[in-house]
Amino acid sequence: MMAKLYHGSAELIEGEIKPSAAKFRDQAEGPVVFATSLPSLALTFILRDDDSWTNKGLVDGQPYVLVSDRQRYESSDRPAYIYEVEQASFTSDPNRGMGSVEYTSKSPAKIIGHEKHDSALTAMQLHGVTLCYVTKQEFMELTARGNIPRLCDKIKSQRAIDETKKELLRLKEEDQKDRLGIEKGELSWDRVLPNDIARTQRLKQIVEQFGWPRLSNFGPAASSAAAILLLHAVEPDQDKQKTISFMKRCRLLMKKALEANDIHPGSYPNVVDRILMFEGKPQIYGTQSVGRSKEDVKTHPIARPSEVNARRAKLGLGAIEI
C-alpha cells in the first residue's frame, strides 16, 4: 500500500492540483505535479529559492535546507499549505530526484485535505525540517561534488544544536518555575539546590560541546537562557571556587561573543557582576542584588557608583538610579 502523499504550496488551492509548466525535472518529462510521502519535505519547496544559494535533501531520512543567504531566505517567508493528494496517478522513480520519497503525476491530483500555516518557516520547524545557515564560501564547499559526507556531518551538527536549543529553553523554564515565590520569601532552597546542580552540569556539557551558545547559532532565546542558567550555577559539592572558575571560563567565551555582537549585551555584565559578587568584590555594572525576599533585596555594592551608568552605556544598557 502506497504511503500518503503530500504537496506543498503557498497558495490556497481547491479541488485539484494541476501540472505546472514551471514544475518539471527535465524537458522530456514535461509539466508534472510533485508530491512526497513526507509532509516535512513538501514544506521545503514552498519558499522561493534556487540551487545557486540553497540546497535541500534528506539526511538520515529527515529533510534539511542548506541556505547561504539567510536574510533573503527569511524575507521570502509566506503562508504554507500542505495538501494531501489522491495517490492513483502518481509514480516514483528511485533513480530520479529524491528517489523513493518523491512522486510525480502528469495528471491533475485530487486534493483530499490540507493543513495551513501562516508561516512556512515556522511550519518547517514544527515538522522537524533542519534549517542550516552557512556562509557563501561554506555553501560552495559543502555542495561541491564529493563533499556529501561533510554535508551530512554539517546537517547532523545543526540538528544537535536545534535539539540543544529546545533543551536550554526547557531548562530555563524549569529554573524560573523553581524560583516562583522568591519575592514572598516562600522559596525552598533545599528543593531548588539539587535542580540547580543538575542544570549546571548539563550547561557545562553544552559549553564543552558547542562553546558559549551564541545568537548566530542558538538564537536569542536559547542564548539568553544559557546566561540565566549560568547565573544560577552550583557545583555538586557547593564549592564556590569551582563555580567561579566555570563562570570565569564562560565569561571569556561570552566576551569574545560580545565583541562579535553575537550575544545579548545584557548577558555579559550580569555574569561579570555575579562573579565579582561571589568573590566579595564590588560589582561594576549594577546588575546584582542580594536578599531572599522582596523586602530584603538590596543592590550589591557598586565600584565607583558615579561611573556605573557610563559603563552600562558602553554596552547599550539603560541608566539605573544609585
N, C-alpha and C positions, 0 to 999 in steps of 0.2 A: 504494500500500500504506500502510495506516494505521500511524503510529508506535506503539511500545509504550506502554501506558497504566499509570499508577500511582495508587494510592490510599494516603493516609497515615492512620494511626490510632495511638492509644496502647494499643490492645487487641490481644491475640493472637486472631486470627480464623481459623477453619478452614473449608475448603470453599468458601464463597461469602460475599460481602458483600451484605447485604440493604438495600434502600432504607429510609431512616430518615425518620420523620415530623418529626424535628428538623433534617433536611437538605434544605432546598428554597430556591429563589431567590425564588419567589412562590407565593401560594396556588393560583393557576391551574395551575401546573406540578405541584404536589404533591410527595410524597417521591421522592427520587432517590438514586442512588449517584453521587458525584462522582469523577472521575479526571482526570488530566492527563498530557500527554506528557513532562513534566519531573519526575523524581523529587525534585529540589530543591524545586520548587513544592509538591509533595504534602506535604513536611515542614512547610511554613508553616501548615498547617491542623490541626496536632496539639495545640498548646498552647491552653489556654482563654483566649480574648480576645474583644474585640468592637470595633466600629468607633469607639466613643467614645474609645478610647485607643491603638488600634493601626490601622495601615493597611498592607495588603500589595498587591503587584502586581509588575510587571515593568518594568525599565529596561534598554534595550538587550538584551532577550531573557533577562535574568537576574533571578531573584526577589529581592525585598527585603521586610523587615518594619520599618516605622517604629513606634517604641514611645515613649510619653510617660511610662510608669511602669515603670522598669527593675526595681525590686525586685519589683513584682507579677508582671512577666513572667517573671523568672528563677526566682521561687519556685514558678511553675506548671510547672517542668520535670518531665518524666516520660519513660518509655520511648517509643521511636518504632519503628513498623513501617512499612516501605514495601512495599506489596503490588503485584505485577504482576498485572493482571487481564485476562481474555479480552476482546477488543475488540468482539465481534459485536454486542452490544446498545447500544453507545454511539454517541451523536451529538454534534456540536458546532455551536454557533450563533455565528458570528463577531461578532454584534451583541449578545451577552449575556455577562455575567460577565467572564472574562478572555479572551474571544474564542477564537481558534483553538487555544489550548493547554488549554482547559477542556472537558471532556466530561461528559455525564450519561447515566444509564441508569435507566429506570423498572423494569427487571427486575433480579433478583439477578445479581451479577457473579461469575463463577467465578474463584477465585484460582489463578494459575499458579505463583507462587513469592513469596518475601518476603525482606526484608533487615531485621535487627533491630539497634537501637542502644539502649544503656542510657540515653542522654540525648538528647532531641530537640534541645536547644541545641547540643550537640557535633555531632550529625548535620548540623544546618543549616550549621555552619561547615565541616565536611568536604565538603559538597556545594556550597559556594560561595554560600550564601544571605547577603545583606548584612543584618546586624542594625544598625539605626541608632537610637540612643537620643537623644531630644531632650527639652526641657522641655515642659510642657503648653502654654505660650504658643506656642512654636515649632511644636508639633504642629498647633495650631489654624490657624496661619498657612499652614503647608505644605499642609494638606489642604483649605484653603478653595478654593472654585470659582475657576478661572482661574489657580491657582498651580502648575500641572503643571510648567512649565519650571523653577521654583525647586525644586520637589520633586525633579525629576530631577537637578539640579545637586547637591543635598544628598546624594543616594544615590551619585552618582559620586564626590563628595568622600570619603564614608565608604569607598568601595571603594579609593580611593587610600591612605587610612590603613591599611586592612586589609592591603593588599599591602606597605606600608612596615613594618608591624609584623612581618610574616614576614621581610622583608629585614633588619631590625635584629637579630632573633634569629639569623638565619644569619650575619651579620657578627660578632656576639658569639661564636658558636660557633667561627668561624674564628680570631678573636682569641685565644680560650682555647687552641685547638689549637696555634696558633703558639707559645704560651708553655709548652708541655709541656717538661719537663726543666729549667725555670728553677731549681728547688731544688737540682738536682745540678750546676748550673753548665754545663749542656750546651746552652744556648740559643745559636743562631746569630743574632745581631742583624743581620748583613748580610742574612739571609734574611727576618727579621721586618720590618725597616725599610720596604722598599717596600710591603709589605702594610698596615702602619700608615698610611703616607701615603695610600694609596688609600682606606682606610676613613675616614680623616679628611676627605678631600674629599667623600665621599658623605654623611658626617654633616653637613657644612656645608650641603650641598644640602637635606638633610631639614629642618634647623633653619630654613633660609631659606624653605622651603615651608610648614612647619607650626608654626614656633615650637618651643619645647622640648617633646619628647614627654611628655605628662602621663598620669597614671593614668586620668583620666576619658575620654580618647580613645584612648590607646595601650595601656592596661592595665599592670599591674605588671611583667610580664616584659620587654616591649619598652622601657618607660621606664627600667628598670634597665640594660638592655642598652646604651641610648644613653649612660648615665652611664659605663659601663665603657669604651666606645669613646672618650669624651671624655678620660678619664684617660690614654689611650694616644695622644692626638692628636700628630701630627707634620706640619709643613708640608713641601711638596716640596723647598724649599731648606734645610730643617732650621733655619730661622730661629726661635730660641726666642721672640723678642719677638712674632712673628706668631702663634705657637702660644698664647702667654699672652694675647694680645689676643682671639683666638677663644674661649679658655676663660673669659675675663672676661665676654665678651658672653653666653655660655651661663650663667655664674654668676648674672647679673642675671635672666635668664629663669627659672632654677631657683629663685631666692629668691622670686619672685612666686608660683611654683607651690607652694613650701613654705608660704608664708603662707596659701595656699588649701587646704592639706592635700592637694595634688594631685601630689606626688611622694613616693617613699620617703624617709623622713627621713635615711637614711644616705647618700643620693646627694650631697646638698648639701655636707656637711662634707668629704667626700672631695675634691671639686673645689676647695673653698676652700683646703684644706691643700696640694693639689698645686700650685696657683698660687703659694702662699707659698714652697713648696719650690723651685719653678723660679726664683723671684725671689731665692733665697738668704736667705729670712727664716724665722724660727721658725714652725712650724705652731701652730694653736690648738685643734685637736680631737684630735690624736694619731692620725691615721689613716694617716700615710705613713711608710714605711720605705725605706731605701736598701740596696743590696747586690746583687751579681749571682749569688749562690748562697745557699743556706740558712745556711751557716756564716758568711757575711759580712753578713747582714741586721742592720741597726741602725735603731732608731727615729730619724727625723729630729728635731732639737731642737724642743722644745715651749716656747712662750711661757708664762711663769708656770705651771710644771708643777703647782703646788699647786691651781690653779683649773681644770685641764683637765676633771676629772670633773663639776664643776658646769656647765661649758659643754656638755659632752656630754649631761648630764641634761636640759638645756633643750630638746634636740632628740629626747629619748626614747632616747638611746643608753646602753648599759651602761657601767659604770666600767672603767677599764684600770689596770694596775699601772705605776707610773712607775719 
